């Protein structure tokens, strides 16, 4: 059973960056949303596109959608319910989960397609 979700679109353009795994936390990462994940193979950073300096391996041009949480950590199907219509519409995603909610980036050029797919699935932009 699909979960109907409320979500909001955040203004701005966002970038997904890849740094080497041993690099320090980047002081340039800035904006109202920053995500930094270190794995043994990479350091991924999501931040405002305008904050990324030249020479950093980055893919700018993302729009950001925030699911209206909070959702309990034991709640199942939240992200799947949101991502399924996007996958069905052929919209690429970059998903980030936090303690309270989920954030989904879609290519800014495909934002209208994403919104159509989400609304057709019963999700509500707030």
MODELLER restraints for C-alpha pairs under 7 A, 6 or more apart:
rsr = mdl.restraints
at = mdl.atoms
rsr.add(forms.Gaussian(group=physical.xy_distance, feature=features.Distance(at['CA:2:A'], at['CA:81:A']), mean=5.41, stdev=0.5))
rsr.add(forms.Gaussian(group=physical.xy_distance, feature=features.Distance(at['CA:3:A'], at['CA:78:A']), mean=6.48, stdev=0.5))
rsr.add(forms.Gaussian(group=physical.xy_distance, feature=features.Distance(at['CA:3:A'], at['CA:81:A']), mean=5.75, stdev=0.5))
rsr.add(forms.Gaussian(group=physical.xy_distance, feature=features.Distance(at['CA:4:A'], at['CA:122:A']), mean=5.81, stdev=0.5))
rsr.add(forms.Gaussian(group=physical.xy_distance, feature=features.Distance(at['CA:4:A'], at['CA:123:A']), mean=5.14, stdev=0.5))
rsr.add(forms.Gaussian(group=physical.xy_distance, feature=features.Distance(at['CA:5:A'], at['CA:67:A']), mean=6.98, stdev=0.5))
rsr.add(forms.Gaussian(group=physical.xy_distance, feature=features.Distance(at['CA:5:A'], at['CA:123:A']), mean=4.92, stdev=0.5))
rsr.add(forms.Gaussian(group=physical.xy_distance, feature=features.Distance(at['CA:5:A'], at['CA:124:A']), mean=6.23, stdev=0.5))
rsr.add(forms.Gaussian(group=physical.xy_distance, feature=features.Distance(at['CA:6:A'], at['CA:67:A']), mean=6.11, stdev=0.5))
rsr.add(forms.Gaussian(group=physical.xy_distance, feature=features.Distance(at['CA:6:A'], at['CA:68:A']), mean=5.38, stdev=0.5))
rsr.add(forms.Gaussian(group=physical.xy_distance, feature=features.Distance(at['CA:6:A'], at['CA:123:A']), mean=5.89, stdev=0.5))
rsr.add(forms.Gaussian(group=physical.xy_distance, feature=features.Distance(at['CA:6:A'], at['CA:124:A']), mean=4.68, stdev=0.5))
rsr.add(forms.Gaussian(group=physical.xy_distance, feature=features.Distance(at['CA:6:A'], at['CA:125:A']), mean=5.79, stdev=0.5))
rsr.add(forms.Gaussian(group=physical.xy_distance, feature=features.Distance(at['CA:6:A'], at['CA:126:A']), mean=6.34, stdev=0.5))
rsr.add(forms.Gaussian(group=physical.xy_distance, feature=features.Distance(at['CA:7:A'], at['CA:65:A']), mean=6.55, stdev=0.5))
rsr.add(forms.Gaussian(group=physical.xy_distance, feature=features.Distance(at['CA:7:A'], at['CA:66:A']), mean=5.41, stdev=0.5))
rsr.add(forms.Gaussian(group=physical.xy_distance, feature=features.Distance(at['CA:7:A'], at['CA:67:A']), mean=4.31, stdev=0.5))
rsr.add(forms.Gaussian(group=physical.xy_distance, feature=features.Distance(at['CA:7:A'], at['CA:68:A']), mean=5.12, stdev=0.5))
rsr.add(forms.Gaussian(group=physical.xy_distance, feature=features.Distance(at['CA:7:A'], at['CA:124:A']), mean=6.24, stdev=0.5))
rsr.add(forms.Gaussian(group=physical.xy_distance, feature=features.Distance(at['CA:7:A'], at['CA:125:A']), mean=5.02, stdev=0.5))
rsr.add(forms.Gaussian(group=physical.xy_distance, feature=features.Distance(at['CA:7:A'], at['CA:126:A']), mean=5.86, stdev=0.5))
rsr.add(forms.Gaussian(group=physical.xy_distance, feature=features.Distance(at['CA:8:A'], at['CA:65:A']), mean=5.60, stdev=0.5))
rsr.add(forms.Gaussian(group=physical.xy_distance, feature=features.Distance(at['CA:8:A'], at['CA:66:A']), mean=5.30, stdev=0.5))
rsr.add(forms.Gaussian(group=physical.xy_distance, feature=features.Distance(at['CA:8:A'], at['CA:67:A']), mean=6.63, stdev=0.5))
rsr.add(forms.Gaussian(group=physical.xy_distance, feature=features.Distance(at['CA:8:A'], at['CA:125:A']), mean=5.48, stdev=0.5))
rsr.add(forms.Gaussian(group=physical.xy_distance, feature=features.Distance(at['CA:8:A'], at['CA:126:A']), mean=5.31, stdev=0.5))
rsr.add(forms.Gaussian(group=physical.xy_distance, feature=features.Distance(at['CA:9:A'], at['CA:64:A']), mean=5.88, stdev=0.5))
rsr.add(forms.Gaussian(group=physical.xy_distance, feature=features.Distance(at['CA:9:A'], at['CA:65:A']), mean=4.55, stdev=0.5))
rsr.add(forms.Gaussian(group=physical.xy_distance, feature=features.Distance(at['CA:9:A'], at['CA:66:A']), mean=6.44, stdev=0.5))
rsr.add(forms.Gaussian(group=physical.xy_distance, feature=features.Distance(at['CA:10:A'], at['CA:64:A']), mean=5.47, stdev=0.5))
rsr.add(forms.Gaussian(group=physical.xy_distance, feature=features.Distance(at['CA:10:A'], at['CA:65:A']), mean=6.12, stdev=0.5))
rsr.add(forms.Gaussian(group=physical.xy_distance, feature=features.Distance(at['CA:12:A'], at['CA:63:A']), mean=7.00, stdev=0.5))
rsr.add(forms.Gaussian(group=physical.xy_distance, feature=features.Distance(at['CA:13:A'], at['CA:48:A']), mean=6.07, stdev=0.5))
rsr.add(forms.Gaussian(group=physical.xy_distance, feature=features.Distance(at['CA:13:A'], at['CA:49:A']), mean=5.62, stdev=0.5))
rsr.add(forms.Gaussian(group=physical.xy_distance, feature=features.Distance(at['CA:13:A'], at['CA:61:A']), mean=5.73, stdev=0.5))
rsr.add(forms.Gaussian(group=physical.xy_distance, feature=features.Distance(at['CA:13:A'], at['CA:62:A']), mean=5.59, stdev=0.5))
rsr.add(forms.Gaussian(group=physical.xy_distance, feature=features.Distance(at['CA:13:A'], at['CA:63:A']), mean=5.74, stdev=0.5))
rsr.add(forms.Gaussian(group=physical.xy_distance, feature=features.Distance(at['CA:14:A'], at['CA:46:A']), mean=6.91, stdev=0.5))
rsr.add(forms.Gaussian(group=physical.xy_distance, feature=features.Distance(at['CA:14:A'], at['CA:47:A']), mean=5.64, stdev=0.5))
rsr.add(forms.Gaussian(group=physical.xy_distance, feature=features.Distance(at['CA:14:A'], at['CA:48:A']), mean=4.51, stdev=0.5))
rsr.add(forms.Gaussian(group=physical.xy_distance, feature=features.Distance(at['CA:14:A'], at['CA:49:A']), mean=4.60, stdev=0.5))
rsr.add(forms.Gaussian(group=physical.xy_distance, feature=features.Distance(at['CA:14:A'], at['CA:60:A']), mean=5.84, stdev=0.5))
rsr.add(forms.Gaussian(group=physical.xy_distance, feature=features.Distance(at['CA:14:A'], at['CA:61:A']), mean=6.05, stdev=0.5))
rsr.add(forms.Gaussian(group=physical.xy_distance, feature=features.Distance(at['CA:14:A'], at['CA:62:A']), mean=4.85, stdev=0.5))
rsr.add(forms.Gaussian(group=physical.xy_distance, feature=features.Distance(at['CA:14:A'], at['CA:63:A']), mean=6.17, stdev=0.5))
rsr.add(forms.Gaussian(group=physical.xy_distance, feature=features.Distance(at['CA:15:A'], at['CA:46:A']), mean=5.60, stdev=0.5))
rsr.add(forms.Gaussian(group=physical.xy_distance, feature=features.Distance(at['CA:15:A'], at['CA:47:A']), mean=5.68, stdev=0.5))
rsr.add(forms.Gaussian(group=physical.xy_distance, feature=features.Distance(at['CA:15:A'], at['CA:48:A']), mean=6.02, stdev=0.5))
rsr.add(forms.Gaussian(group=physical.xy_distance, feature=features.Distance(at['CA:15:A'], at['CA:49:A']), mean=4.61, stdev=0.5))
rsr.add(forms.Gaussian(group=physical.xy_distance, feature=features.Distance(at['CA:15:A'], at['CA:58:A']), mean=6.33, stdev=0.5))
rsr.add(forms.Gaussian(group=physical.xy_distance, feature=features.Distance(at['CA:15:A'], at['CA:59:A']), mean=5.41, stdev=0.5))
rsr.add(forms.Gaussian(group=physical.xy_distance, feature=features.Distance(at['CA:15:A'], at['CA:60:A']), mean=3.93, stdev=0.5))
rsr.add(forms.Gaussian(group=physical.xy_distance, feature=features.Distance(at['CA:15:A'], at['CA:61:A']), mean=6.33, stdev=0.5))
rsr.add(forms.Gaussian(group=physical.xy_distance, feature=features.Distance(at['CA:15:A'], at['CA:62:A']), mean=6.14, stdev=0.5))
rsr.add(forms.Gaussian(group=physical.xy_distance, feature=features.Distance(at['CA:16:A'], at['CA:45:A']), mean=5.89, stdev=0.5))
rsr.add(forms.Gaussian(group=physical.xy_distance, feature=features.Distance(at['CA:16:A'], at['CA:46:A']), mean=4.66, stdev=0.5))
rsr.add(forms.Gaussian(group=physical.xy_distance, feature=features.Distance(at['CA:16:A'], at['CA:58:A']), mean=5.58, stdev=0.5))
rsr.add(forms.Gaussian(group=physical.xy_distance, feature=features.Distance(at['CA:16:A'], at['CA:59:A']), mean=5.24, stdev=0.5))
rsr.add(forms.Gaussian(group=physical.xy_distance, feature=features.Distance(at['CA:16:A'], at['CA:60:A']), mean=6.34, stdev=0.5))
rsr.add(forms.Gaussian(group=physical.xy_distance, feature=features.Distance(at['CA:17:A'], at['CA:44:A']), mean=5.64, stdev=0.5))
rsr.add(forms.Gaussian(group=physical.xy_distance, feature=features.Distance(at['CA:17:A'], at['CA:45:A']), mean=4.98, stdev=0.5))
rsr.add(forms.Gaussian(group=physical.xy_distance, feature=features.Distance(at['CA:17:A'], at['CA:46:A']), mean=6.19, stdev=0.5))
rsr.add(forms.Gaussian(group=physical.xy_distance, feature=features.Distance(at['CA:17:A'], at['CA:57:A']), mean=5.74, stdev=0.5))
rsr.add(forms.Gaussian(group=physical.xy_distance, feature=features.Distance(at['CA:17:A'], at['CA:58:A']), mean=4.11, stdev=0.5))
rsr.add(forms.Gaussian(group=physical.xy_distance, feature=features.Distance(at['CA:17:A'], at['CA:59:A']), mean=6.30, stdev=0.5))
rsr.add(forms.Gaussian(group=physical.xy_distance, feature=features.Distance(at['CA:18:A'], at['CA:42:A']), mean=6.64, stdev=0.5))
rsr.add(forms.Gaussian(group=physical.xy_distance, feature=features.Distance(at['CA:18:A'], at['CA:43:A']), mean=5.86, stdev=0.5))
rsr.add(forms.Gaussian(group=physical.xy_distance, feature=features.Distance(at['CA:18:A'], at['CA:44:A']), mean=4.80, stdev=0.5))
rsr.add(forms.Gaussian(group=physical.xy_distance, feature=features.Distance(at['CA:18:A'], at['CA:45:A']), mean=6.46, stdev=0.5))
rsr.add(forms.Gaussian(group=physical.xy_distance, feature=features.Distance(at['CA:18:A'], at['CA:57:A']), mean=5.64, stdev=0.5))
rsr.add(forms.Gaussian(group=physical.xy_distance, feature=features.Distance(at['CA:18:A'], at['CA:58:A']), mean=6.30, stdev=0.5))
rsr.add(forms.Gaussian(group=physical.xy_distance, feature=features.Distance(at['CA:19:A'], at['CA:42:A']), mean=5.98, stdev=0.5))
rsr.add(forms.Gaussian(group=physical.xy_distance, feature=features.Distance(at['CA:19:A'], at['CA:43:A']), mean=4.93, stdev=0.5))
rsr.add(forms.Gaussian(group=physical.xy_distance, feature=features.Distance(at['CA:19:A'], at['CA:44:A']), mean=6.26, stdev=0.5))
rsr.add(forms.Gaussian(group=physical.xy_distance, feature=features.Distance(at['CA:19:A'], at['CA:57:A']), mean=6.98, stdev=0.5))
rsr.add(forms.Gaussian(group=physical.xy_distance, feature=features.Distance(at['CA:20:A'], at['CA:42:A']), mean=5.09, stdev=0.5))
rsr.add(forms.Gaussian(group=physical.xy_distance, feature=features.Distance(at['CA:20:A'], at['CA:43:A']), mean=5.76, stdev=0.5))
rsr.add(forms.Gaussian(group=physical.xy_distance, feature=features.Distance(at['CA:21:A'], at['CA:38:A']), mean=6.40, stdev=0.5))
rsr.add(forms.Gaussian(group=physical.xy_distance, feature=features.Distance(at['CA:21:A'], at['CA:39:A']), mean=6.55, stdev=0.5))
rsr.add(forms.Gaussian(group=physical.xy_distance, feature=features.Distance(at['CA:21:A'], at['CA:40:A']), mean=6.06, stdev=0.5))
rsr.add(forms.Gaussian(group=physical.xy_distance, feature=features.Distance(at['CA:21:A'], at['CA:41:A']), mean=5.47, stdev=0.5))
rsr.add(forms.Gaussian(group=physical.xy_distance, feature=features.Distance(at['CA:21:A'], at['CA:42:A']), mean=4.06, stdev=0.5))
rsr.add(forms.Gaussian(group=physical.xy_distance, feature=features.Distance(at['CA:21:A'], at['CA:43:A']), mean=4.87, stdev=0.5))
rsr.add(forms.Gaussian(group=physical.xy_distance, feature=features.Distance(at['CA:28:A'], at['CA:51:A']), mean=6.06, stdev=0.5))
rsr.add(forms.Gaussian(group=physical.xy_distance, feature=features.Distance(at['CA:28:A'], at['CA:52:A']), mean=6.62, stdev=0.5))
rsr.add(forms.Gaussian(group=physical.xy_distance, feature=features.Distance(at['CA:29:A'], at['CA:47:A']), mean=5.86, stdev=0.5))
rsr.add(forms.Gaussian(group=physical.xy_distance, feature=features.Distance(at['CA:29:A'], at['CA:51:A']), mean=6.09, stdev=0.5))
rsr.add(forms.Gaussian(group=physical.xy_distance, feature=features.Distance(at['CA:29:A'], at['CA:52:A']), mean=6.87, stdev=0.5))
rsr.add(forms.Gaussian(group=physical.xy_distance, feature=features.Distance(at['CA:30:A'], at['CA:47:A']), mean=5.98, stdev=0.5))
rsr.add(forms.Gaussian(group=physical.xy_distance, feature=features.Distance(at['CA:30:A'], at['CA:48:A']), mean=6.27, stdev=0.5))
rsr.add(forms.Gaussian(group=physical.xy_distance, feature=features.Distance(at['CA:30:A'], at['CA:51:A']), mean=5.92, stdev=0.5))
rsr.add(forms.Gaussian(group=physical.xy_distance, feature=features.Distance(at['CA:31:A'], at['CA:47:A']), mean=6.18, stdev=0.5))
rsr.add(forms.Gaussian(group=physical.xy_distance, feature=features.Distance(at['CA:31:A'], at['CA:48:A']), mean=5.36, stdev=0.5))
rsr.add(forms.Gaussian(group=physical.xy_distance, feature=features.Distance(at['CA:33:A'], at['CA:47:A']), mean=6.04, stdev=0.5))
rsr.add(forms.Gaussian(group=physical.xy_distance, feature=features.Distance(at['CA:34:A'], at['CA:46:A']), mean=5.58, stdev=0.5))
rsr.add(forms.Gaussian(group=physical.xy_distance, feature=features.Distance(at['CA:34:A'], at['CA:47:A']), mean=4.79, stdev=0.5))
rsr.add(forms.Gaussian(group=physical.xy_distance, feature=features.Distance(at['CA:35:A'], at['CA:45:A']), mean=5.56, stdev=0.5))
rsr.add(forms.Gaussian(group=physical.xy_distance, feature=features.Distance(at['CA:35:A'], at['CA:46:A']), mean=5.03, stdev=0.5))
rsr.add(forms.Gaussian(group=physical.xy_distance, feature=features.Distance(at['CA:35:A'], at['CA:47:A']), mean=6.76, stdev=0.5))
rsr.add(forms.Gaussian(group=physical.xy_distance, feature=features.Distance(at['CA:36:A'], at['CA:43:A']), mean=6.96, stdev=0.5))
rsr.add(forms.Gaussian(group=physical.xy_distance, feature=features.Distance(at['CA:36:A'], at['CA:44:A']), mean=5.61, stdev=0.5))
rsr.add(forms.Gaussian(group=physical.xy_distance, feature=features.Distance(at['CA:36:A'], at['CA:45:A']), mean=4.59, stdev=0.5))
rsr.add(forms.Gaussian(group=physical.xy_distance, feature=features.Distance(at['CA:36:A'], at['CA:46:A']), mean=6.63, stdev=0.5))
rsr.add(forms.Gaussian(group=physical.xy_distance, feature=features.Distance(at['CA:37:A'], at['CA:43:A']), mean=5.69, stdev=0.5))
rsr.add(forms.Gaussian(group=physical.xy_distance, feature=features.Distance(at['CA:37:A'], at['CA:44:A']), mean=5.20, stdev=0.5))
rsr.add(forms.Gaussian(group=physical.xy_distance, feature=features.Distance(at['CA:37:A'], at['CA:45:A']), mean=6.68, stdev=0.5))
rsr.add(forms.Gaussian(group=physical.xy_distance, feature=features.Distance(at['CA:38:A'], at['CA:44:A']), mean=6.42, stdev=0.5))
rsr.add(forms.Gaussian(group=physical.xy_distance, feature=features.Distance(at['CA:49:A'], at['CA:60:A']), mean=5.60, stdev=0.5))
rsr.add(forms.Gaussian(group=physical.xy_distance, feature=features.Distance(at['CA:61:A'], at['CA:107:A']), mean=5.96, stdev=0.5))
rsr.add(forms.Gaussian(group=physical.xy_distance, feature=features.Distance(at['CA:61:A'], at['CA:108:A']), mean=5.51, stdev=0.5))
rsr.add(forms.Gaussian(group=physical.xy_distance, feature=features.Distance(at['CA:62:A'], at['CA:105:A']), mean=5.86, stdev=0.5))
rsr.add(forms.Gaussian(group=physical.xy_distance, feature=features.Distance(at['CA:62:A'], at['CA:106:A']), mean=5.48, stdev=0.5))
rsr.add(forms.Gaussian(group=physical.xy_distance, feature=features.Distance(at['CA:62:A'], at['CA:107:A']), mean=4.43, stdev=0.5))
rsr.add(forms.Gaussian(group=physical.xy_distance, feature=features.Distance(at['CA:62:A'], at['CA:108:A']), mean=4.75, stdev=0.5))
rsr.add(forms.Gaussian(group=physical.xy_distance, feature=features.Distance(at['CA:63:A'], at['CA:105:A']), mean=5.46, stdev=0.5))
rsr.add(forms.Gaussian(group=physical.xy_distance, feature=features.Distance(at['CA:63:A'], at['CA:106:A']), mean=5.39, stdev=0.5))
rsr.add(forms.Gaussian(group=physical.xy_distance, feature=features.Distance(at['CA:63:A'], at['CA:107:A']), mean=5.91, stdev=0.5))
rsr.add(forms.Gaussian(group=physical.xy_distance, feature=features.Distance(at['CA:63:A'], at['CA:108:A']), mean=4.69, stdev=0.5))
rsr.add(forms.Gaussian(group=physical.xy_distance, feature=features.Distance(at['CA:63:A'], at['CA:111:A']), mean=6.85, stdev=0.5))
rsr.add(forms.Gaussian(group=physical.xy_distance, feature=features.Distance(at['CA:64:A'], at['CA:103:A']), mean=6.95, stdev=0.5))
rsr.add(forms.Gaussian(group=physical.xy_distance, feature=features.Distance(at['CA:64:A'], at['CA:104:A']), mean=5.90, stdev=0.5))
rsr.add(forms.Gaussian(group=physical.xy_distance, feature=features.Distance(at['CA:64:A'], at['CA:105:A']), mean=4.55, stdev=0.5))
rsr.add(forms.Gaussian(group=physical.xy_distance, feature=features.Distance(at['CA:64:A'], at['CA:106:A']), mean=6.61, stdev=0.5))
rsr.add(forms.Gaussian(group=physical.xy_distance, feature=features.Distance(at['CA:65:A'], at['CA:103:A']), mean=5.71, stdev=0.5))
rsr.add(forms.Gaussian(group=physical.xy_distance, feature=features.Distance(at['CA:65:A'], at['CA:104:A']), mean=5.12, stdev=0.5))
rsr.add(forms.Gaussian(group=physical.xy_distance, feature=features.Distance(at['CA:65:A'], at['CA:105:A']), mean=6.11, stdev=0.5))
rsr.add(forms.Gaussian(group=physical.xy_distance, feature=features.Distance(at['CA:66:A'], at['CA:102:A']), mean=6.30, stdev=0.5))
rsr.add(forms.Gaussian(group=physical.xy_distance, feature=features.Distance(at['CA:66:A'], at['CA:103:A']), mean=4.62, stdev=0.5))
rsr.add(forms.Gaussian(group=physical.xy_distance, feature=features.Distance(at['CA:66:A'], at['CA:104:A']), mean=6.46, stdev=0.5))
rsr.add(forms.Gaussian(group=physical.xy_distance, feature=features.Distance(at['CA:67:A'], at['CA:101:A']), mean=6.21, stdev=0.5))
rsr.add(forms.Gaussian(group=physical.xy_distance, feature=features.Distance(at['CA:67:A'], at['CA:102:A']), mean=5.62, stdev=0.5))
rsr.add(forms.Gaussian(group=physical.xy_distance, feature=features.Distance(at['CA:67:A'], at['CA:103:A']), mean=6.20, stdev=0.5))
rsr.add(forms.Gaussian(group=physical.xy_distance, feature=features.Distance(at['CA:68:A'], at['CA:101:A']), mean=6.99, stdev=0.5))
rsr.add(forms.Gaussian(group=physical.xy_distance, feature=features.Distance(at['CA:69:A'], at['CA:100:A']), mean=5.99, stdev=0.5))
rsr.add(forms.Gaussian(group=physical.xy_distance, feature=features.Distance(at['CA:69:A'], at['CA:101:A']), mean=4.97, stdev=0.5))
rsr.add(forms.Gaussian(group=physical.xy_distance, feature=features.Distance(at['CA:70:A'], at['CA:100:A']), mean=4.37, stdev=0.5))
rsr.add(forms.Gaussian(group=physical.xy_distance, feature=features.Distance(at['CA:70:A'], at['CA:101:A']), mean=5.26, stdev=0.5))
rsr.add(forms.Gaussian(group=physical.xy_distance, feature=features.Distance(at['CA:71:A'], at['CA:100:A']), mean=5.64, stdev=0.5))
rsr.add(forms.Gaussian(group=physical.xy_distance, feature=features.Distance(at['CA:71:A'], at['CA:101:A']), mean=5.82, stdev=0.5))
rsr.add(forms.Gaussian(group=physical.xy_distance, feature=features.Distance(at['CA:79:A'], at['CA:102:A']), mean=6.99, stdev=0.5))
rsr.add(forms.Gaussian(group=physical.xy_distance, feature=features.Distance(at['CA:85:A'], at['CA:117:A']), mean=5.56, stdev=0.5))
rsr.add(forms.Gaussian(group=physical.xy_distance, feature=features.Distance(at['CA:85:A'], at['CA:118:A']), mean=5.95, stdev=0.5))
rsr.add(forms.Gaussian(group=physical.xy_distance, feature=features.Distance(at['CA:85:A'], at['CA:121:A']), mean=6.40, stdev=0.5))
rsr.add(forms.Gaussian(group=physical.xy_distance, feature=features.Distance(at['CA:86:A'], at['CA:114:A']), mean=5.98, stdev=0.5))
rsr.add(forms.Gaussian(group=physical.xy_distance, feature=features.Distance(at['CA:86:A'], at['CA:117:A']), mean=6.11, stdev=0.5))
rsr.add(forms.Gaussian(group=physical.xy_distance, feature=features.Distance(at['CA:86:A'], at['CA:118:A']), mean=6.87, stdev=0.5))
rsr.add(forms.Gaussian(group=physical.xy_distance, feature=features.Distance(at['CA:89:A'], at['CA:117:A']), mean=6.20, stdev=0.5))
rsr.add(forms.Gaussian(group=physical.xy_distance, feature=features.Distance(at['CA:91:A'], at['CA:106:A']), mean=6.93, stdev=0.5))
rsr.add(forms.Gaussian(group=physical.xy_distance, feature=features.Distance(at['CA:91:A'], at['CA:110:A']), mean=6.76, stdev=0.5))
rsr.add(forms.Gaussian(group=physical.xy_distance, feature=features.Distance(at['CA:91:A'], at['CA:114:A']), mean=6.36, stdev=0.5))
rsr.add(forms.Gaussian(group=physical.xy_distance, feature=features.Distance(at['CA:92:A'], at['CA:106:A']), mean=6.01, stdev=0.5))
rsr.add(forms.Gaussian(group=physical.xy_distance, feature=features.Distance(at['CA:92:A'], at['CA:107:A']), mean=6.93, stdev=0.5))
rsr.add(forms.Gaussian(group=physical.xy_distance, feature=features.Distance(at['CA:93:A'], at['CA:104:A']), mean=6.43, stdev=0.5))
rsr.add(forms.Gaussian(group=physical.xy_distance, feature=features.Distance(at['CA:93:A'], at['CA:105:A']), mean=5.52, stdev=0.5))
rsr.add(forms.Gaussian(group=physical.xy_distance, feature=features.Distance(at['CA:93:A'], at['CA:106:A']), mean=4.88, stdev=0.5))
rsr.add(forms.Gaussian(group=physical.xy_distance, feature=features.Distance(at['CA:94:A'], at['CA:104:A']), mean=5.78, stdev=0.5))
rsr.add(forms.Gaussian(group=physical.xy_distance, feature=features.Distance(at['CA:94:A'], at['CA:105:A']), mean=4.98, stdev=0.5))
rsr.add(forms.Gaussian(group=physical.xy_distance, feature=features.Distance(at['CA:94:A'], at['CA:106:A']), mean=6.62, stdev=0.5))
rsr.add(forms.Gaussian(group=physical.xy_distance, feature=features.Distance(at['CA:95:A'], at['CA:103:A']), mean=5.83, stdev=0.5))
rsr.add(forms.Gaussian(group=physical.xy_distance, feature=features.Distance(at['CA:95:A'], at['CA:104:A']), mean=4.47, stdev=0.5))
rsr.add(forms.Gaussian(group=physical.xy_distance, feature=features.Distance(at['CA:95:A'], at['CA:105:A']), mean=6.21, stdev=0.5))
rsr.add(forms.Gaussian(group=physical.xy_distance, feature=features.Distance(at['CA:96:A'], at['CA:102:A']), mean=5.80, stdev=0.5))
rsr.add(forms.Gaussian(group=physical.xy_distance, feature=features.Distance(at['CA:96:A'], at['CA:103:A']), mean=5.10, stdev=0.5))
rsr.add(forms.Gaussian(group=physical.xy_distance, feature=features.Distance(at['CA:96:A'], at['CA:104:A']), mean=6.27, stdev=0.5))
rsr.add(forms.Gaussian(group=physical.xy_distance, feature=features.Distance(at['CA:97:A'], at['CA:103:A']), mean=6.17, stdev=0.5))
